[in-house]
Every structure is written in C-alpha cells, then in structure tokens.
Amino acid sequence: MSELTLEAAQIMLSAGLAHARANKMNPLGLVIIDARGALKASAMEDGTSLMRWKVAFGKAYGGVAWGVGTRKLGVMAAERPQFMAAASHLSEAGLIPVAGGVLIRDAHGHLLGAFGVSGDTSDNDELVASAGIAAAGLVADGG
C-alpha cells in the first residue's frame, strides 16, 4: 500500500487554494491527514474564522474514521440522526457530516488519507479538496 507523502499534500494544498481563488470563494481552512488520522499539512487563509481549522480537521478525520467521504456521512446523518449524534460525541477529533471531507485514494483504491475544507458552501469545499487531490495525481472520493 502506498502512503501519503508530504510532497503530495503540499501539491494538494496549493492546487486547492488556487482553485478557490480562481472561483472567488470565501477564505478557507484546509487540512490534510494521512490514513492514520495524523496531520500531514494544513493552511488557513487570511480572514478565516477561528473554528475553520477544527471544522476542516473534523471533516477529514470523520471521513478517515468511517472510511467514507463526508457527503456520505451527511446521508447517514439524515437517515439515522440519533446514531450519528452519538457517533459524533464519541469521536475525539470531530465528525462533521457534510460535504467537504474528501477521501484520498491511490489508483488501486487504497485509502491514503483525507482532505478537509471549510469556509465556503459545503459543495464548494468539496470541489476545492477534489481539485487538490486530482492535481496530485490521486483519486478523490467525496462519498
């Protein structure tokens, strides 16, 4: 199984930020974690609110912890709100069940980590992460 490199994470951050600026999105918080849930890289744009990094981390961590992109976690939360509320309570690092936490996979489908983005609409957050992942030559799995 391959591992998520710092070089790939830095490419993802740069490409994600470039996509956000080209599309005039709100200031973003971006967090990339590896498959263990450990922080690999992050960036907080000027003008982000204090909680953006926590939300971005919670999106990435929740995706890795459940093995699905956070768009799917949102569907699960709508279908089983009590269960998802309990699961959120148990998650020490957060669990944000809305789009914007995108799994990072290699060409063989192996989980390498996740890219969490927060600051614009959830759909736009997901687009930023997906653009960054694609730029690194990896596969985005938003759920």
MARVO-701301 format. One line per 8 residues: number of its first residue (from 0); for each residue x, y, z of C-alpha. Coordinates in steps of 0.1 Angstrom, whole numbers, plus 5000, padded with zeros to 4 digits. Layout:
N
NUM	X Y Z  ...
! end
This chain:
143
0	5000 5000 5000  5013 5035 4992  5015 5063 5017  5005 5099 5015  5037 5120 5011  5043 5155 5023  5051 5165 4987  5017 5152 4975
8	5000 5170 5005  5017 5203 4996  5006 5199 4959  4970 5194 4971  4971 5225 4993  4985 5247 4966  4961 5234 4939  4931 5236 4962
16	4939 5272 4972  4944 5281 4935  4910 5266 4927  4894 5285 4955  4909 5318 4945  4901 5313 4908  4865 5308 4918  4864 5337 4943
24	4854 5315 4972  4854 5327 5008  4886 5324 5029  4892 5287 5036  4907 5264 5062  4923 5233 5046  4935 5202 5065  4951 5170 5050
32	4956 5139 5072  4970 5105 5065  4952 5072 5068  4961 5071 5105  4944 5104 5111  4976 5122 5117  4980 5158 5104  5001 5159 5072
40	4996 5195 5061  4972 5225 5066  4967 5261 5056  4944 5288 5069  4938 5317 5046  4938 5352 5059  4903 5361 5070  4892 5327 5081
48	4872 5324 5113  4887 5308 5144  4869 5275 5141  4876 5268 5104  4906 5246 5111  4886 5225 5135  4858 5220 5111  4882 5212 5083
56	4900 5187 5105  4867 5172 5116  4856 5167 5080  4889 5150 5072  4890 5129 5104  4854 5118 5101  4860 5106 5066  4890 5085 5075
64	4874 5072 5107  4843 5060 5088  4861 5052 5055  4836 5073 5035  4836 5108 5022  4816 5133 5044  4789 5137 5017  4780 5101 5025
72	4782 5108 5062  4756 5135 5056  4733 5110 5041  4739 5087 5070  4731 5115 5094  4698 5123 5077  4689 5086 5078  4699 5079 5114
80	4703 5112 5132  4704 5097 5167  4732 5073 5158  4752 5100 5141  4748 5123 5171  4761 5095 5193  4790 5088 5170  4799 5125 5169
88	4800 5125 5207  4824 5095 5207  4848 5110 5181  4876 5127 5199  4888 5147 5169  4854 5156 5155  4829 5143 5130  4813 5168 5105
96	4787 5151 5084  4785 5175 5054  4804 5176 5021  4839 5189 5022  4858 5159 5037  4871 5140 5007  4890 5107 5010  4923 5105 4992
104	4928 5072 4974  4956 5058 4951  4949 5044 4917  4942 5010 4933  4916 5024 4956  4937 5022 4988  4929 5048 5014  4958 5073 5018
112	4941 5099 5039  4916 5127 5036  4914 5164 5026  4890 5185 5047  4880 5220 5036  4858 5246 5054  4848 5282 5047  4826 5283 5017
120	4795 5262 5009  4799 5225 5016  4797 5218 4979  4824 5243 4971  4846 5230 5000  4843 5195 4983  4853 5209 4949  4884 5225 4964
128	4895 5193 4980  4888 5173 4949  4908 5197 4927  4937 5195 4950  4936 5157 4951  4934 5154 4913  4964 5178 4909  4985 5154 4930
136	4975 5126 4906  4954 5108 4932  4917 5098 4934  4891 5119 4952  4863 5101 4970  4838 5126 4984  4812 5099 4992
! end
